[in-house]
Amino acid sequence: MGNDHEATSADAREHPIEGVSCPVSIPTNTTILMGHGGGGRLTHQLIEQLFLPVFSTPQLNARHDGALLSLPPARVAFTTDSYVVRPIFFPGGDIGKLAVCGTVNDLAMCGARPLYLSAGFILEEGLSMDTLARVVASMQNAARECQVSIVTGDTKVVDRGRGDGVYVNTAGVGVVEHDLTIAPASIRPGDAILVSGDIGRHGIAVMAHREGLEFETAIESDCAPIAAPVLDLLREGIPVHCLRDLTRGGLAGALIEIAEAAGYTLVVDEGAIPVSEEVAGACEILGFDPLYVANEGRFLCILPQQDADAALSILRKHAVTAHAVCVGHVSDAREGVVILRTSIGASRVLDLFSGEQLPRIC
Amino acid sequence: MGNDHEATSADAREHPIEGVSCPVSIPTNTTILMGHGGGGRLTHQLIEQLFLPVFSTPQLNARHDGALLSLPPARVAFTTDSYVVRPIFFPGGDIGKLAVCGTVNDLAMCGARPLYLSAGFILEEGLSMDTLARVVASMQNAARECQVSIVTGDTKVVDRGRGDGVYVNTAGVGVVEHDLTIAPASIRPGDAILVSGDIGRHGIAVMAHREGLEFETAIESDCAPIAAPVLDLLREGIPVHCLRDLTRGGLAGALIEIAEAAGYTLVVDEGAIPVSEEVAGACEILGFDPLYVANEGRFLCILPQQDADAALSILRKHAVTAHAVCVGHVSDAREGVVILRTSIGASRVLDLFSGEQLPRIC
């Protein structure tokens, strides 16, 4: 464990979290002790001196067992994800940014406006306080960018060798301010399938960093919030049928899940799927198929063909979706599978990979 | 790790979860593999064959990235806790029951009616599927008892030696159907301090089981949902000022946190604090002070003195709060401390313990 913590601490220096003024008053040259999870004086110090100064919200400052929220009258979306990515810091992001963006993005995929997050930490005894402070600061930075508040939290400490530095769980609450049913069941034959940008950056960035691989051009994770362009689509009245972010399982995984749930066959053109040269090259060297590599700032949007151009021009106004393209359509076949039309004119059915492609990627 | 998993599996047999019909179709004599967290076929199987058959709710069955909730127009309470208790199964409960009751109880302490939970699992490679199935079934049993639905979830898998079988995070959403401000800031000099039952059972039950200690009478955890009696108090119009559940840090920790936040001095009579003979005896042998031992089904209620008798008779109608008593009062001194009047007539100021009393207790 000692080695790993040194590695993440070195990583933190290597990829500084910029723009963070971190008013943490706990000494950052200390480490997490079992007592920080015991509910006594050390837990109290950790909350008062590290978490509260950074995540300063009225709800947290009330120091209650939960947060009271005022929500506009609307349907509410609720989601959760735990984050166990290794290493904690990687090019283009870190576990804190990921824990905020990932859950915000899941809310966006429900067509919801993200409002509030919870944060649950499982810390390993021996974690450096500096690393924790950087993760917390990064979460707050991302929350500010996403216009969400971290309003309630929890910290547990596990013995050395029963964790891996820090695991983070976030749950999110958002409001749905439209009447659409955004779900696989809403897709129809003829619908267009859009992808919001080039795929595979997150998985390759984390993998390359973990394995110490160096490419000519550094590949950065695409980890980013995608709520703004999605809310823009909805505000402009685009009748979105289905949204899905491309995380574990990659583009292929998301397409297959939707096809199975909807019962329609999806047809995608391999040549239309955007993959950067760097990612394509890295995938070739590493033996990965970019279709199955994880993303953390990309999504699928399925909508009526006649609305595709309007949707693309809205998406292209946002930096994070500037390279959105149409990659396929929903066919009227009811096999519930995904057919990939390859560049050489052949067709094959995509299957979920059966084991692990990249462990601990998010 | 291997030893630990065998131990928890043995524990599962020793303390069967009664009344569970567990329609799990995944072979339970298998173990968790890294691929179960990879987003591919194995993840899909785990969700379809283990989680969905047990946590069967319309929101989960929609297989979306989040759940859509219909909430009555009211203030909303939101809370989260992670659970890392060791061992996973203990007399009177297990990590699954704890993960549901703990978060439901935090919502109740906001004066909210608990409605929905999320469930995030961090599984260690090698965890027996049987153990996971039992934890999941126990969560569903507890959710049914608490009248909450588990509507969204997530599963991650970490390498062997980077976890401890299973960690669970739950976040909860509830509605606040009254106009009270239930918080330390609402307490007033003269208020009565009620405790909902005898203290220290959870900590001693887990500790004794972990260390293989045997007492003449088996001590069971008090792990239980406490929302029903709290909602009954509110429904009957009792003007509750503050609620706090007694978890890590015990009764002393909860009192000290409230005193510090409110700025008033709380005075409690040691002789009035209910501690069972078994717990008192075990504490004497183990060198613990029951005031600092964790509970998972006990809470503090601070309210005007003239409402104390009415509140006690409401609480005593519920089995979980049948032995509620008044243990002290809020003084008009503004030191923000807790004074314990001991049985021999002396007084001492209670302090938070500075390290860990019982690690991994919840």
Interface residues (C-beta under 8 A of the other chain):
Chain A: L33 M34 G35 G37 G38 G39 G40 R41 L42 T43 H44 A62 R63 H64 D65 G66 A67 L68 L69 S70 L71 P73 R75 V76 A77 F78 T79 T80 D81 S82 Y83 V84 N105 D106 L107 M109 C110 A112 Y116 S118 A119 G120 F121 I122 V151 T152 G153 D154 K156 V157 V158 D159 G161 R162 G163 D164 Y167 N169 A171 G172 V173 G174 V176 A183 P184 A185 R244 D245 T247 R248 G249 G250 G253 E257 A261 Y292 A294 D351 L352 F353 S354 G355 E356 Q357 L358 P359 R360 C362
Chain B: L33 M34 G35 G37 G38 G39 G40 R41 L42 T43 H44 A62 R63 H64 D65 G66 A67 L68 L69 S70 L71 P73 R75 V76 A77 F78 T79 T80 D81 S82 Y83 V84 N105 D106 L107 M109 C110 A112 Y116 S118 A119 G120 F121 I122 V151 T152 G153 D154 K156 V157 V158 D159 G161 R162 G163 D164 Y167 N169 A171 G172 V173 G174 V176 A183 P184 A185 R244 D245 T247 R248 G249 G250 G253 E257 A261 Y292 A294 D351 L352 F353 S354 G355 E356 Q357 L358 P359 R360 C362
